[in-house]
Amino acid sequence: MSTEQNKAAKWRYIEAFNRRDLRVFPELFSAGYTLRATGFPEIHGPDELQRAVAVSFETLSDIRLTADDMVAEGDKVATRWTMRARHTGHFMGVAPTGRELAFSGTVIDRFVDGKVVEAWETVDMLGLMRQLGATPAFE
């Protein structure tokens, strides 16, 4: 697959996420998919990813994912993203605050035959936890 086709698949994921359409995950992620995200347990396969994303949908309302930058080379697509949501359910051990959240991260997806087979992701967890009131602010 070309870099443009891989980027198109990534865009398809973002659009499905924003529609809360988890049915497309098996089409976008290989059965052997692995996500390695800093500070989180590894996620294996599209079903496990689907369950993890569903938890976000349950605890964060008005959730919206945007791609701020996307670069592709070879079999990899790197995306710098921002997520915006309202904290309306227990999330990461924090009771609902009703606060508007905006946090960012970067993910590198590796594609084989049009599907993501593995990904590496970093998330601004300190910024997110500060917005949730779970860590002290630096003065």
N, C-alpha and C positions, 0 to 999 in steps of 0.2 A: 504494500500500500504506500501511497505517496504521503509526504508530510502534509499536504493540503487535505487529503482524505482523513488522516489522523486528527488534524485540527477540527475538521467537520464533525468527527465522532465526539470530540471533546465538547464542541458547541452543542451537540445533540444532548449530551449529558446535562449541561447547564440548563438548557431549555426544559428538559424533562424534570429536573430538580425543581425549577421555579414553578412548574405546573403540578408538582407533587405527584408525578407519574413514575412510580417505581417499577412498573411493568416492563420497562425497556432495559432494565439492568442486565438481564441475561444476554441481550443483544449487544451490549456495550462492553461487558466485562467477561473475560474467559472464566471457565470453570475453575481453573487453577490460580485465579487472581489473588494477589497478596498486596495489602496496603500496610506500609510501615510509616506510621505517623508519630512524630516525636511526642513522648509522654502518654501514649495510648497503647493498649495491647494491639498486636497485629490483627488484621481482619483478613479472612480467607474466603474467597468465593463471592459471587454476586448476591447470594442469599444473605450471607452475614453482613455484607455492605448494606443491603436493602434494610435489614433490621436496624442497623446503626443509624442510618439516615431517618428511618421512621421515628426513632426516639427523638431526634432533633425536631421533627415536625410536631411531635406531641408536646414538647416543652418550650418551643420557641415559635410564637405565632408571627404572622406577617413576614416569614422568613424569605429572604431574597439573596441569591448568589449572583455576583457579577464578576466577569473576567476583566481585570484591569490591564493585563498584558498577557499575550500568548505567543510563544516562540516555539518553532518546531525544527528539529534537525534529526536526520536519520529516522530511527524508530521511536524517538521521544518527543513529547510535547510538554513544555514547561508553562504553567499558568500561575500568574500572580492574581489572587482573587480577594474579594471583600464580601463578607456576609453581613447582612443587616437583619435584625429581628427584634421582637419584643419578648422579654423573658416572662413567660406566663405559666411555667410549670417547673417542677424540681429538675434542675439542670446542673450536672457536675457537683452534686451534693449541696446545692444552694436552693433554698426555698424561693418561690416566685417573687420577683421584685416589681414587675411591671415596667422595668426600665427598657428603654430603647438601647440596643446593642449594635455596635459596628466593630468587627474585628477582621483581621486579614491573615493570609497565609500564602504559601507557595507549594505547588504540587508538581512533581515530574512524573508523567505517565509514560510507560513503555508499552508500545503496541506491537501485536503480531496478528497479521491477517485481519486488521480492522477492529480488533478488540484489545482492551487494556489487559495486560497480563501481570503487571506489577506497578506499584506507585510508591513514591517517597514524598511525604508531606510534612511541612512545618507550619505551625499555627502560632500566632501571637497570644499564647496562653496567659502571660502576665497581663497584657492589656485587657483580655477578656475577663479574667478574674477580678481585676481592679474595677471594671464596669459593673460586675456583679456584687461588688462590695466585699469580696472574699479575701482581699489582701490590702495592706496599708498603702496609701498613696505616698509617693516619694515627694518630699518637700525641698 
